[in-house]
Amino acid sequence: MRRHTGRLQLPAGELFRVAWKNVFRNRRRSVLNIIALTVGMTIMVLGLGWVQGYYTYIFNAVQEFNTGDAQVLPESYLAEAPRLPVDITVSDYTTTRALVDGYPGVADAAGRVNFSLQLSAGRSSVRMLAKGVDPEHEAQVTVLDDYITDGAYLTDGPGILIGAPVAEELDLAPGDTVFVSAMDKFSVQNLLDVRVVGIFDFGYPAMDENVVFMDLATASELLSLENEVTRLVLRLENGLNPRVDLEELASYVREQAPGGPDLSVHSWQRFAETTVHSVRADVSSFYIMLVILYLLTVLGILNSMSMSVRERTGEIGTLRAIGIRRRRILLLFLWEAVSIALIATALSVVLSLPVAAYLQFIGVNVGTALPADIPVPFGETFHADYRLWHYILSMGVGALSAAIGAVIPARRAARMNIAEAMAGKR
């Protein structure tokens, strides 16, 4: 008796057509697998965009509210920064600002003087952190002018801006006069009467309750400064991903600016280290939670796909018996997994896009739900930040999970003895 050695060959196109039909022939199993994949991919893509939004939103907020994108200041200032020195300054501010502002990639530069003062109104007084700012250019670097809730910004005249909680505590309104006292650069205590020109409200207690702003001319008079600032705050093109090489900018400033040898340029992270470390730790925790959540989903996907293949052990044995090679059987189940993944991907996109669009373009207000002592300004509506790679990664991982879940048990079944496989043994 001659042994049969014939092999049945199916073209790739025909194999895919059979695989596609099998998806709808085994509806119950396919529906369960599609649901598992859809849920997993949707969770992953929404989670990635949310975490990316958290990262970019907070860092952008810190830059826009306070630090700018980079700062120019004397290197010796950094060691003395805790005492807010006003005797370590950038000399000839006007010339230095013009040089920095003209550097390629720098959108604007604003002088600033940080110092401590005593604010008095009537019988009440409070110790505040003060920032003397160049009104015109500060408005191009930070968002201070957007948060004036009463009165006017400093471009309408010299004076002081105070936070809404301080204005309420001291019973102050625009047009009122307050007394400010501070130690000048010669260690002399000076006193000025200053008009309140506006009330700001960031919705961020750390700034609203502890910081005041005054125009640079008034601050210079109080501190006995002559065309000096303690730093220049820069806005760079492209924000979080500037094209400016800060080392090259620092070399340029040292060579060209008056008093340049002592000047240094630092990225905004240098002045928001607590926030940066806190956010990066939070983001790492979010990613770990997202990975764990998705792994649980993947385990469900793998189990569902594996069970559907094991239930078809007899079918695999029959395919082997009629001469279809093991490799073709594996390819058949792989195409089925791909078909299921394609359907799940389409459903995931349909389900996730409206939610993603809402979170990215409309956003949610989470400021009122967060503790007041969080070291970031959350006064604005939170927006997620979805990128194309979030979808590519999510769909790719989903398709890979489906393929692994189908191929591993199919490979095991295809290696079984044909008679045992046809008998349905697993």
Helices and strands as residue ranges (DSSP letters): H 12-25, H 27-62, I 63-67, E 70-74, H 75-80, G 81-83, H 93-101, E 106-121, E 124-133, H 135-141, G 144-147, E 148-151, G 154-156, E 160-163, H 164-170, E 177-183, E 189-200, H 205-208, E 211-215, H 216-223, E 231-236, H 246-256, G 260-262, E 263-267, G 268-271, H 273-310, H 313-321, H 326-357, I 358-362, G 367-369, H 388-414, H 418-422
